[in-house]
Amino acid sequence: MFGISMNKIGNIQSAEQCFQYVENFIPKIIKPAVGLNFVYADSLYLHSQEEAQKLKKKNEPLMHAHKYAFLNILDKHLAYIQPSFSFTSWSQMILESKDFFNLFGNLKKIYREDAVFQQLVRYDAQGRTELSEIEENFILEEILMFYLTSKGKMRLRNDFVVDKQKWVLWCYPGEPLLSEIYLYKKNFFGIHNNHNVYENSFYDLTNKKLIDFSKIGLSELEAIAQ
Protein backbone atom coordinates (compact mmCIF):
# COMPACT_ATOMS: atom_id res chain seq x y z
CA MET A 1 0.00 0.00 0.00
CA PHE A 2 1.38 3.38 -1.06
CA GLY A 3 -0.07 6.26 0.96
CA ILE A 4 -0.03 9.37 -1.26
CA SER A 5 0.31 12.77 0.43
CA MET A 6 -1.27 15.61 -1.52
CA ASN A 7 1.68 17.90 -0.77
CA LYS A 8 4.13 15.36 -2.24
CA ILE A 9 2.12 14.14 -5.22
CA GLY A 10 4.05 16.41 -7.57
CA ASN A 11 7.55 15.61 -6.36
CA ILE A 12 8.74 12.56 -4.40
CA GLN A 13 5.37 10.84 -4.98
CA SER A 14 4.80 11.82 -8.59
CA ALA A 15 3.53 9.12 -10.96
CA GLU A 16 7.01 8.78 -12.42
CA GLN A 17 8.65 8.50 -9.02
CA CYS A 18 6.06 5.98 -7.83
CA PHE A 19 6.78 3.82 -10.86
CA GLN A 20 10.46 3.95 -9.98
CA TYR A 21 9.58 2.76 -6.47
CA VAL A 22 7.67 -0.11 -8.07
CA GLU A 23 10.64 -0.98 -10.28
CA ASN A 24 12.92 -1.08 -7.25
CA PHE A 25 10.53 -2.98 -5.02
CA ILE A 26 11.12 -6.53 -3.90
CA PRO A 27 9.11 -8.72 -4.29
CA LYS A 28 8.43 -7.35 -7.75
CA ILE A 29 4.82 -6.39 -8.40
CA ILE A 30 5.40 -7.86 -11.84
CA LYS A 31 4.94 -11.29 -10.23
CA PRO A 32 1.38 -12.65 -10.56
CA ALA A 33 0.96 -12.68 -6.79
CA VAL A 34 1.29 -9.08 -5.63
CA GLY A 35 -1.14 -6.16 -5.83
CA LEU A 36 -0.49 -2.48 -5.14
CA ASN A 37 -3.01 -0.07 -3.66
CA PHE A 38 -2.54 3.67 -3.93
CA VAL A 39 -4.39 5.49 -1.13
CA TYR A 40 -4.78 9.22 -1.78
CA ALA A 41 -5.05 11.33 1.37
CA ASP A 42 -7.35 13.91 -0.27
CA SER A 43 -10.05 14.29 2.38
CA LEU A 44 -7.49 14.02 5.18
CA TYR A 45 -6.43 17.53 4.12
CA LEU A 46 -9.86 18.83 5.10
CA HIS A 47 -8.28 19.06 8.56
CA SER A 48 -7.28 22.56 7.55
CA GLN A 49 -8.18 26.23 7.90
CA GLU A 50 -8.29 26.44 4.11
CA GLU A 51 -11.72 26.58 2.48
CA ALA A 52 -13.10 23.18 1.48
CA GLN A 53 -13.94 24.42 -2.02
CA LYS A 54 -10.33 25.50 -2.59
CA LEU A 55 -9.05 22.15 -1.38
CA LYS A 56 -11.48 20.31 -3.66
CA LYS A 57 -10.39 22.33 -6.69
CA LYS A 58 -6.76 21.70 -5.85
CA ASN A 59 -6.69 18.07 -4.73
CA GLU A 60 -9.16 16.28 -6.99
CA PRO A 61 -7.38 17.23 -10.25
CA LEU A 62 -4.02 16.30 -8.70
CA MET A 63 -5.30 12.89 -7.68
CA HIS A 64 -7.00 12.27 -11.03
CA ALA A 65 -3.91 13.32 -13.01
CA HIS A 66 -1.64 11.15 -10.86
CA LYS A 67 -3.71 8.02 -11.41
CA TYR A 68 -3.89 8.34 -15.18
CA ALA A 69 -0.26 9.41 -15.53
CA PHE A 70 0.70 6.22 -13.69
CA LEU A 71 -1.57 4.10 -15.88
CA ASN A 72 -0.05 5.69 -18.98
CA ILE A 73 3.38 4.64 -17.73
CA LEU A 74 2.11 1.10 -17.21
CA ASP A 75 0.89 1.05 -20.82
CA LYS A 76 4.53 1.32 -21.87
CA HIS A 77 5.62 -1.54 -19.61
CA LEU A 78 3.53 -4.52 -20.65
CA ALA A 79 5.13 -6.90 -18.18
CA TYR A 80 3.02 -5.35 -15.40
CA ILE A 81 -0.53 -6.53 -14.74
CA GLN A 82 -2.73 -3.42 -14.76
CA PRO A 83 -5.61 -4.84 -12.65
CA SER A 84 -3.13 -5.45 -9.84
CA PHE A 85 -2.89 -1.66 -9.34
CA SER A 86 -5.76 0.01 -7.50
CA PHE A 87 -6.47 3.65 -6.65
CA THR A 88 -8.54 4.65 -3.62
CA SER A 89 -9.45 7.96 -2.00
CA TRP A 90 -9.23 8.55 1.76
CA SER A 91 -13.01 8.75 2.14
CA GLN A 92 -13.46 5.44 0.33
CA MET A 93 -11.06 3.83 2.81
CA ILE A 94 -13.03 5.19 5.77
CA LEU A 95 -16.22 3.69 4.31
CA GLU A 96 -14.59 0.27 4.51
CA SER A 97 -14.46 0.41 8.33
CA LYS A 98 -17.65 0.58 10.36
CA ASP A 99 -15.63 1.29 13.52
CA PHE A 100 -13.34 4.01 12.17
CA PHE A 101 -14.96 6.98 13.88
CA ASN A 102 -15.47 5.19 17.19
CA LEU A 103 -11.79 4.25 17.20
CA PHE A 104 -10.78 7.76 16.15
CA GLY A 105 -12.78 9.23 19.03
CA ASN A 106 -11.19 6.77 21.46
CA LEU A 107 -7.73 7.53 20.10
CA LYS A 108 -8.26 11.24 20.73
CA LYS A 109 -9.24 10.49 24.34
CA ILE A 110 -6.12 8.38 24.79
CA TYR A 111 -4.02 11.13 23.23
CA ARG A 112 -5.34 13.77 25.64
CA GLU A 113 -4.31 11.64 28.63
CA ASP A 114 -0.92 10.46 27.33
CA ALA A 115 1.85 13.05 27.65
CA VAL A 116 4.37 10.94 25.69
CA PHE A 117 1.90 10.56 22.81
CA GLN A 118 1.29 14.31 22.79
CA GLN A 119 4.98 15.11 22.70
CA LEU A 120 5.62 12.67 19.86
CA VAL A 121 2.85 14.24 17.79
CA ARG A 122 4.45 17.65 18.38
CA TYR A 123 7.81 16.20 17.38
CA ASP A 124 6.28 14.88 14.14
CA ALA A 125 4.87 18.36 13.50
CA GLN A 126 8.45 19.63 13.10
CA GLY A 127 8.97 20.04 16.82
CA ARG A 128 6.29 22.67 17.36
CA THR A 129 5.37 23.29 20.99
CA GLU A 130 1.73 24.13 20.34
CA LEU A 131 -0.67 22.48 17.90
CA SER A 132 -4.27 23.30 17.08
CA GLU A 133 -6.89 20.58 17.35
CA ILE A 134 -7.10 20.57 13.56
CA GLU A 135 -3.39 19.81 13.29
CA GLU A 136 -3.61 17.10 15.95
CA ASN A 137 -6.58 15.50 14.19
CA PHE A 138 -4.65 15.38 10.92
CA ILE A 139 -1.83 13.34 12.41
CA LEU A 140 -4.05 11.12 14.56
CA GLU A 141 -6.35 10.25 11.67
CA GLU A 142 -3.41 9.55 9.39
CA ILE A 143 -1.65 7.15 11.75
CA LEU A 144 -4.91 5.42 12.70
CA MET A 145 -5.70 4.70 9.04
CA PHE A 146 -2.44 2.90 8.40
CA TYR A 147 -2.48 1.11 11.75
CA LEU A 148 -5.95 -0.30 11.00
CA THR A 149 -4.94 -1.32 7.49
CA SER A 150 -1.89 -3.20 8.78
CA LYS A 151 -4.11 -4.87 11.35
CA GLY A 152 -6.55 -6.09 8.71
CA LYS A 153 -9.38 -3.78 9.77
CA MET A 154 -9.58 -1.81 6.52
CA ARG A 155 -10.57 -3.49 3.25
CA LEU A 156 -8.25 -2.84 0.33
CA ARG A 157 -10.16 -2.99 -2.95
CA ASN A 158 -7.98 -4.64 -5.57
CA ASP A 159 -9.43 -6.35 -8.63
CA PHE A 160 -6.43 -8.66 -8.90
CA VAL A 161 -5.95 -9.80 -5.31
CA VAL A 162 -9.68 -9.65 -4.42
CA ASP A 163 -9.47 -10.05 -0.63
CA LYS A 164 -7.03 -12.97 -0.85
CA GLN A 165 -3.96 -11.06 0.30
CA LYS A 166 -1.71 -12.91 2.74
CA TRP A 167 0.13 -9.79 3.81
CA VAL A 168 -0.16 -6.00 3.65
CA LEU A 169 2.85 -3.70 3.79
CA TRP A 170 2.45 0.05 4.29
CA CYS A 171 5.01 1.99 2.19
CA TYR A 172 6.04 5.64 2.08
CA PRO A 173 9.13 7.63 1.02
CA GLY A 174 10.99 8.53 4.20
CA GLU A 175 10.93 7.61 7.87
CA PRO A 176 7.66 6.79 9.70
CA LEU A 177 6.17 9.26 12.17
CA LEU A 178 7.25 8.64 15.76
CA SER A 179 3.64 8.95 16.92
CA GLU A 180 2.78 6.23 14.42
CA ILE A 181 5.43 3.90 15.83
CA TYR A 182 4.07 4.66 19.31
CA LEU A 183 0.55 3.70 18.24
CA TYR A 184 1.76 0.39 16.85
CA LYS A 185 3.91 -0.27 19.91
CA LYS A 186 1.24 0.54 22.48
CA ASN A 187 -1.51 -1.15 20.43
CA PHE A 188 -4.12 0.64 22.52
CA PHE A 189 -6.99 -1.29 20.92
CA GLY A 190 -5.41 -4.72 21.29
CA ILE A 191 -5.81 -5.56 17.61
CA HIS A 192 -3.63 -8.30 16.14
CA ASN A 193 -3.39 -9.59 12.58
CA ASN A 194 -1.59 -12.91 12.75
CA HIS A 195 -2.11 -13.41 9.01
CA ASN A 196 0.05 -10.39 8.18
CA VAL A 197 3.77 -10.87 8.71
CA TYR A 198 4.12 -7.08 8.25
CA GLU A 199 1.44 -6.05 10.75
CA ASN A 200 3.99 -4.00 12.71
CA SER A 201 6.20 -2.91 9.84
CA PHE A 202 6.80 0.03 7.51
CA TYR A 203 8.76 0.20 4.26
CA ASP A 204 10.80 3.34 3.56
CA LEU A 205 10.70 3.66 -0.23
CA THR A 206 13.42 6.31 -0.33
CA ASN A 207 16.04 4.28 1.53
CA LYS A 208 14.68 0.85 0.47
CA LYS A 209 14.49 -0.12 4.11
CA LEU A 210 12.02 -2.27 6.02
CA ILE A 211 11.45 -0.96 9.54
CA ASP A 212 10.14 -3.47 12.08
CA PHE A 213 8.45 -1.55 14.88
CA SER A 214 8.73 -4.54 17.20
CA LYS A 215 12.50 -3.98 17.27
CA ILE A 216 12.12 -0.39 18.49
CA GLY A 217 11.92 -0.03 22.26
CA LEU A 218 9.28 2.10 23.92
CA SER A 219 12.05 3.59 26.04
CA GLU A 220 13.61 5.05 22.88
CA LEU A 221 10.37 6.88 22.05
CA GLU A 222 9.89 8.01 25.64
CA ALA A 223 13.43 9.42 25.69
CA ILE A 224 12.71 11.47 22.57
CA ALA A 225 9.49 12.75 24.11
CA GLN A 226 11.26 14.12 27.19
TORGU-851596 format. One line per 5 residues: number of its first residue (from 1); their letters; for each residue x, z, y of N, C-alpha, C, O. Coordinates in steps of 0.02 Angstrom, whole numbers, m for minus. Atoms other than C-alpha are relative to their C-alpha. Example, Ala and Ser with C-alpha at 12.3 -4.5 7.8 and 13.67 -1.06 7.14 Angstrom:
1 = AS = 45,0,m59,615,390,m225,45,0,60,97,33,59 ~ m42,m3,m59,684,357,m53,m39,37,55,m14,45,110
END
This chain:
1 = MFGIS = 42,0,m59,0,0,0,44,0,62,86,44,71 ~ m35,3,m64,69,m53,169,m49,23,54,m99,m10,67 ~ 39,m22,m58,m4,48,313,26,m36,62,86,m33,77 ~ m21,40,m57,m1,m63,468,m21,35,65,m80,43,79 ~ 11,m30,m65,16,21,638,m13,m54,52,23,m105,53
6 = MNKIG = 16,52,m48,m63,m76,780,54,m8,53,59,m61,83 ~ m54,7,m50,84,m39,895,65,m28,m30,115,m35,5 ~ m59,29,32,206,m112,768,m15,m67,m33,29,m98,m64 ~ 23,59,36,106,m261,707,34,m64,26,34,m115,m8 ~ m33,58,m28,202,m379,821,76,3,m5,110,m43,18
11 = NIQSA = m73,m5,5,378,m318,781,20,17,m72,24,m27,m114 ~ m26,m17,66,437,m220,628,m53,m4,m55,m37,6,m114 ~ 51,11,51,269,m249,542,m35,m67,11,m93,m75,m10 ~ 28,67,m8,240,m430,591,m12,m31,m69,14,m6,m119 ~ 12,34,64,177,m548,456,65,m23,m32,75,m16,m93
16 = EQCFQ = m64,24,26,351,m621,439,42,57,m28,73,51,m81 ~ m39,m57,23,432,m451,425,m30,31,m63,6,52,m108 ~ 33,m27,60,303,m391,299,15,m43,m61,24,m17,m116 ~ m17,43,57,339,m543,191,72,13,m22,86,10,m82 ~ m68,m17,19,523,m499,197,2,65,m40,41,71,m87
21 = YVENF = 4,m62,39,479,m323,138,m22,m16,m72,4,12,m120 ~ 25,19,67,383,m403,m6,56,m33,m41,65,m18,m100 ~ m55,34,34,532,m514,m49,52,49,m25,82,39,m78 ~ m51,m49,18,646,m363,m54,m25,52,m50,15,89,m80 ~ 30,m56,36,526,m251,m149,12,m6,m74,11,m60,m103
26 = IPKII = m7,m4,73,556,m195,m327,m49,54,m24,m44,110,2 ~ 5,63,37,456,m215,m436,m30,m56,43,m71,m42,87 ~ 24,57,m39,421,m388,m368,m75,m8,m7,m103,m3,m61 ~ 72,12,2,241,m420,m320,m15,m68,m30,m73,m84,m45 ~ 8,65,33,270,m592,m393,m20,9,m74,m50,m35,m104
31 = KPAVG = 19,m12,70,247,m512,m565,m76,5,m5,m108,31,40 ~ 73,m2,8,69,m528,m633,m25,69,m19,m66,76,m65 ~ 21,m68,17,48,m340,m634,m5,45,61,m24,103,56 ~ m4,m41,m60,65,m281,m454,m43,m31,55,m40,m91,68 ~ 39,21,m58,m57,m291,m308,25,34,63,56,88,59
36 = LNFVY = m20,m30,m64,m25,m257,m124,m59,4,46,m93,m46,59 ~ 54,m10,m48,m150,m183,m4,28,14,69,68,60,79 ~ m14,m13,m70,m127,m197,184,m58,42,28,m116,24,21 ~ 51,m42,m31,m219,m57,274,15,2,75,64,32,97 ~ m9,3,m73,m239,m89,461,m31,61,34,m90,77,23
41 = ADSLY = 22,m63,m32,m253,69,567,m38,m13,65,m27,22,114 ~ 33,19,m62,m367,m13,695,m43,55,30,m33,75,88 ~ 45,m51,m28,m503,119,715,34,68,7,7,111,42 ~ m38,m62,m11,m374,259,701,19,5,74,23,60,101 ~ m21,1,m71,m322,206,877,m57,14,48,m46,15,109
46 = LHSQE = 54,m23,m43,m493,255,942,11,73,20,m23,97,66 ~ m22,m66,m24,m414,428,953,45,m13,60,106,m8,56 ~ m37,22,m59,m364,377,1128,m43,11,62,m104,16,58 ~ 36,m3,m65,m409,395,1312,m19,m70,23,m59,m78,69 ~ 14,69,m19,m414,206,1322,m72,m19,m19,m97,5,m69
51 = EAQKL = 69,20,13,m586,124,1329,m5,m36,m67,37,m76,m85 ~ 10,30,66,m655,74,1159,m4,m76,4,22,m110,m41 ~ 6,73,m6,m697,m101,1221,68,m33,8,80,m87,m19 ~ m67,28,m9,m517,m130,1275,39,1,m66,75,m46,m83 ~ m33,m5,65,m453,m69,1107,m26,m52,m48,13,m82,m86
56 = KKKNE = 30,51,43,m574,m183,1016,28,m69,16,47,m107,m29 ~ m24,65,m21,m520,m334,1117,74,m10,m18,96,m65,m31 ~ m71,4,14,m338,m293,1085,15,0,m75,54,m41,m98 ~ m20,m11,70,m334,m237,903,m31,m49,m49,3,m69,m97 ~ 31,45,49,m458,m349,814,35,m68,m4,48,m92,m59
61 = PLMHA = m38,64,5,m369,m513,861,69,9,m31,92,m35,m67 ~ m66,m12,30,m201,m435,815,m5,5,m76,36,m24,m112 ~ 10,m10,71,m265,m384,645,m18,m66,m35,9,m82,m88 ~ 22,64,27,m350,m551,614,59,m49,m4,68,m83,m55 ~ m57,46,m2,m196,m650,666,53,18,m52,83,m25,m83
66 = HKYAF = m50,m24,48,m82,m543,557,m19,m21,m70,23,m46,m108 ~ 22,17,68,m186,m570,401,11,m75,m15,40,m92,m66 ~ m2,71,14,m195,m759,417,70,m29,9,87,m80,m22 ~ m70,20,m3,m13,m777,470,35,16,m66,76,m23,m90 ~ m30,m19,65,35,m684,311,m24,m48,m55,16,m70,m97
71 = LNILD = 26,46,51,m79,m794,205,31,m70,7,43,m104,m43 ~ m33,64,m11,m2,m949,285,71,0,m29,94,m50,m56 ~ m67,m5,30,169,m887,232,m5,m4,m76,36,m38,m108 ~ 9,2,73,106,m860,55,m13,m72,m24,9,m91,m79 ~ 14,69,19,44,m1041,52,65,m40,m11,65,m90,m47
76 = KHLAY = m64,36,6,226,m1094,66,43,29,m57,97,4,m71 ~ m37,m32,54,281,m980,m77,m48,6,m60,m78,59,m70 ~ 52,6,52,176,m1033,m226,11,47,m59,m33,53,m101 ~ m12,m46,56,257,m909,m345,m43,63,5,m55,97,m44 ~ 40,m61,m10,151,m770,m268,m74,m13,m14,m99,m68,m2
81 = IQPSF = 70,5,19,m26,m737,m327,m43,25,59,m45,85,72 ~ 35,m19,m61,m136,m738,m171,m53,54,m10,m58,99,32 ~ 51,m53,8,m281,m633,m242,30,70,m10,m7,119,m7 ~ m30,m66,8,m156,m492,m272,13,34,67,33,92,69 ~ m9,m27,m67,m144,m467,m83,m69,12,32,m110,m34,36
86 = SFTSW = 64,m18,m30,m288,m375,0,11,29,70,65,56,85 ~ m5,m19,m70,m324,m333,182,m61,42,18,m118,19,12 ~ 54,m48,m10,m427,m181,232,8,34,68,64,52,87 ~ m2,m37,m63,m472,m100,398,m6,75,m14,m27,96,m68 ~ 2,m73,6,m462,88,427,m70,24,m15,m80,68,m57
91 = SQMIL = 69,m22,11,m650,107,437,m25,m16,m70,m62,23,m99 ~ 19,16,69,m673,17,272,29,51,m49,m4,69,m98 ~ m31,m50,43,m553,140,192,m41,65,1,m55,95,m51 ~ 39,m62,m6,m652,288,259,m65,m4,m38,m88,45,m68 ~ 63,9,36,m811,216,185,8,8,m76,m41,19,m111
96 = ESKDF = m13,m6,71,m729,225,14,6,74,m22,18,87,m81 ~ m7,m72,17,m723,417,20,m59,39,29,m65,46,90 ~ 58,m37,m24,m883,518,29,20,68,29,m18,98,67 ~ m21,m66,m23,m782,676,65,49,m2,58,74,50,79 ~ m53,6,m50,m667,608,200,m11,47,60,35,83,79
101 = FNLFG = 11,m39,m61,m748,694,349,m3,75,m13,16,115,30 ~ m3,m71,18,m773,859,260,72,24,m6,91,77,18 ~ m70,m18,8,m590,860,213,37,m2,66,81,40,79 ~ m31,3,m66,m539,808,388,m17,62,41,27,90,74 ~ 20,m61,m35,m639,952,461,37,61,m27,58,104,11
106 = NLKKI = m36,m57,31,m560,1073,338,75,m2,18,106,50,29 ~ m71,6,m17,m386,1005,376,12,24,72,63,55,86 ~ m7,m22,m70,m413,1036,562,m3,77,4,33,107,44 ~ 3,m73,2,m462,1217,524,66,29,m25,92,77,3 ~ m64,m23,27,m306,1240,419,55,m8,52,97,37,60
111 = YREDA = m51,14,m51,m201,1162,556,m1,52,56,51,75,79 ~ 6,m49,m55,m267,1282,689,28,68,m20,48,107,24 ~ m21,m67,23,m216,1432,582,72,m1,m28,96,51,m50 ~ m66,7,31,m46,1367,523,51,m20,53,54,m78,74 ~ m48,11,m54,93,1383,652,53,m51,m19,75,m91,23
116 = VFQQL = m51,48,23,219,1284,547,m29,m71,3,5,m117,27 ~ 34,65,m1,95,1140,528,m4,m25,72,10,m83,86 ~ 7,19,m71,64,1140,716,67,m24,28,70,m74,64 ~ m65,18,m26,249,1135,755,25,m66,m28,58,m105,8 ~ m21,63,31,281,993,633,m37,m60,30,m9,m114,39
121 = VRYDA = 37,53,m33,143,890,712,29,m14,69,35,m72,89 ~ m32,9,m65,222,919,882,67,m36,m7,85,m79,33 ~ m64,32,14,390,869,810,m10,m75,m12,28,m117,13 ~ 15,70,14,314,707,744,m22,m38,63,m12,m99,67 ~ 21,31,m63,243,675,918,59,2,49,51,18,108
126 = QGRTE = m61,6,m40,422,655,982,19,66,33,46,68,89 ~ m22,m65,m23,448,841,1002,m37,28,60,m11,73,94 ~ 39,m25,m58,314,868,1134,m25,71,m13,m44,87,m69 ~ 20,m70,7,269,1049,1165,m76,9,3,m102,57,m25 ~ 73,m5,m5,86,1017,1206,m31,m67,m19,m10,m120,3
131 = LSEIE = 37,60,21,m34,895,1124,m73,9,14,m100,65,8 ~ 73,m3,m8,m214,854,1165,m32,m2,m69,0,m19,m118 ~ 35,2,63,m344,868,1029,m4,m72,m26,m2,m83,m87 ~ 2,70,19,m355,678,1029,65,m19,m36,63,m52,m88 ~ m65,15,30,m169,665,990,8,35,m67,35,6,m114
136 = ENFIL = m4,m36,63,m180,797,855,m43,m34,m53,m22,m42,m110 ~ 45,33,47,m329,709,775,29,m65,m27,20,m81,m85 ~ m32,62,22,m232,546,769,47,13,m58,43,m21,m110 ~ m50,m14,52,m91,621,667,m33,29,m62,m16,9,m118 ~ 32,m32,58,m203,728,556,m40,m50,m41,m39,m48,m102
141 = EEILM = 40,50,36,m318,584,513,46,m49,m37,32,m69,m94 ~ m48,47,31,m170,469,477,29,29,m64,30,m4,m115 ~ m33,m28,59,m83,587,358,m50,16,m56,m34,12,m115 ~ 52,m14,50,m246,635,271,m17,m64,m38,m26,m62,m99 ~ 17,63,33,m285,452,235,50,m17,m55,30,m34,m111
146 = FYLTS = m50,20,50,m122,420,145,9,52,m55,24,35,m112 ~ 0,m52,51,m124,587,56,m56,m13,m51,m44,m12,m111 ~ 58,11,44,m298,550,m15,9,m63,m42,m12,m65,m100 ~ m11,61,38,m247,375,m66,49,12,m57,38,m9,m113 ~ m49,m17,52,m95,439,m160,m31,42,m56,m13,36,m114
151 = KGKMR = 32,m45,48,m206,568,m243,m58,m33,m38,m92,1,m77 ~ 53,35,37,m328,436,m305,m69,12,26,m118,m1,m10 ~ 65,m16,m28,m469,488,m189,m25,m52,49,m78,m43,80 ~ 21,55,m42,m479,326,m90,3,m63,m43,55,m77,m74 ~ m1,62,39,m528,162,m174,36,m55,38,22,m66,97
156 = LRNDF = m35,58,m28,m412,16,m142,m32,m63,m28,m29,m75,m89 ~ 33,62,22,m508,m148,m149,52,m55,m9,84,m75,40 ~ m48,53,14,m399,m279,m232,m29,m44,m55,m40,m21,m111 ~ 32,46,47,m471,m432,m318,41,m14,m62,15,m39,m111 ~ m45,14,56,m321,m445,m433,5,60,m47,1,54,m108
161 = VVDKQ = m7,m61,40,m298,m265,m490,m67,27,m23,m74,50,m79 ~ 69,m20,14,m484,m221,m482,m4,69,m34,m27,74,m91 ~ 7,m70,22,m473,m31,m503,37,16,m64,22,67,m96 ~ m38,m13,62,m351,m42,m649,71,23,15,113,26,m30 ~ m69,m18,m18,m198,15,m553,22,64,m36,m17,111,m44
166 = KWVLW = m29,m58,34,m85,137,m646,39,43,49,55,101,34 ~ m36,m39,m51,7,191,m489,m15,m30,69,m33,m88,75 ~ 8,21,m70,m8,182,m300,59,28,38,74,88,34 ~ m58,m21,m39,143,189,m185,m12,m18,73,m22,m76,90 ~ 11,7,m73,122,214,3,67,m19,32,117,16,24
171 = CYPGE = m61,29,m27,250,109,99,m5,m10,76,m58,m27,102 ~ m1,7,m73,302,104,282,72,m8,22,117,20,m9 ~ m69,6,m24,456,51,381,23,61,39,m2,74,94 ~ m25,m60,m33,550,210,426,m16,63,m40,m45,60,m94 ~ 9,m64,33,546,393,381,m72,25,4,m107,7,51
176 = PLLSE = 68,m28,m3,383,485,339,m4,54,53,47,83,72 ~ 11,m56,m47,308,609,463,13,66,m36,m2,73,m95 ~ m12,m65,30,362,788,432,m65,36,m15,m71,71,m66 ~ 65,m31,13,182,846,447,m32,m30,m62,m70,4,m97 ~ 25,33,61,139,721,311,33,30,m62,m1,45,m111
181 = IYLYK = m35,m32,56,272,792,195,m29,69,m12,m39,90,m69 ~ 27,m69,4,204,966,233,m69,m1,m34,m83,43,m76 ~ 66,5,31,27,912,185,6,m11,m75,m29,20,m114 ~ m11,14,71,88,842,20,28,63,m36,7,80,m91 ~ m32,m58,31,196,996,m14,m49,58,m8,m52,89,m62
186 = KNFFG = 47,m56,3,62,1124,27,m61,m16,m43,m90,28,m75 ~ 57,22,41,m75,1022,m58,m59,47,9,m85,75,m39 ~ 52,m49,m18,m206,1126,32,m64,m7,m41,m99,42,m53 ~ 62,12,34,m349,1046,m64,7,0,m76,m42,m11,m113 ~ m11,m6,72,m271,1065,m236,m16,m63,m39,m39,m59,m96
191 = IHNNH = 16,63,33,m291,880,m278,63,m26,m36,117,m28,m7 ~ m55,28,39,m182,807,m415,m21,m67,m30,m79,m76,m48 ~ 14,65,31,m170,629,m480,54,m13,m53,105,m45,m40 ~ m49,5,53,m80,637,m645,12,m71,m24,61,m85,m59 ~ m7,70,20,m106,450,m671,49,m37,46,71,m92,30
196 = NVYEN = m43,34,m48,3,409,m520,68,33,4,75,88,30 ~ m67,m28,0,188,436,m543,27,8,71,75,46,82 ~ m22,m4,m70,206,413,m354,m47,41,43,m51,31,104 ~ 50,m37,m38,72,537,m303,30,42,56,m4,60,104 ~ m34,m39,m52,200,635,m200,60,m37,28,112,m7,42
201 = SFYDL = m57,40,m21,310,492,m145,m18,m46,58,m76,m58,73 ~ 5,44,m58,340,376,1,58,m50,m5,113,m31,m22 ~ m54,49,2,438,213,10,15,m24,70,m28,m51,105 ~ m24,21,m65,540,178,167,21,m73,m6,73,m88,m36 ~ m13,71,6,535,m11,183,62,m22,39,95,m70,19
206 = TNKKL = m58,18,m40,671,m16,315,65,13,m38,109,m30,m40 ~ m62,m20,34,802,76,214,m2,m10,m76,45,7,m111 ~ 9,14,71,734,23,43,13,64,m41,53,65,m88 ~ m14,m66,27,725,205,m6,m65,35,m21,m112,41,18 ~ 57,m39,24,601,301,m114,13,73,16,65,101,m2
211 = IDFSK = m6,m71,m18,572,477,m48,m49,40,m42,m110,30,m37 ~ 41,m42,44,507,604,m174,m9,67,35,37,106,41 ~ 13,m61,m38,423,744,m77,11,63,m42,24,116,m14 ~ m8,m59,42,436,860,m227,72,26,2,85,82,m18 ~ m71,m20,m3,625,863,m199,19,29,69,76,47,81
216 = IGLSE = m11,m28,m66,606,924,m20,m28,71,1,m87,81,m14 ~ 22,m69,1,596,1113,m2,m42,17,61,m30,m7,116 ~ 40,m24,m56,464,1196,105,43,36,52,29,33,112 ~ m44,m37,m45,603,1302,179,33,m47,50,46,m28,107 ~ m30,49,m44,681,1144,252,m49,m17,57,m28,m22,115
221 = LEAIA = 50,16,m51,519,1102,344,m11,60,46,m18,52,106 ~ 11,m61,m40,494,1282,400,58,11,49,47,35,105 ~ m58,m8,m43,671,1285,471,m4,m48,60,14,m29,116 ~ 7,48,m55,636,1128,574,m54,23,48,m49,12,109 ~ 55,m21,m42,475,1205,638,16,61,44,m21,75,90
226 = Q = m17,m60,m38,563,1360,706,32,m18,67,50,26,106
END
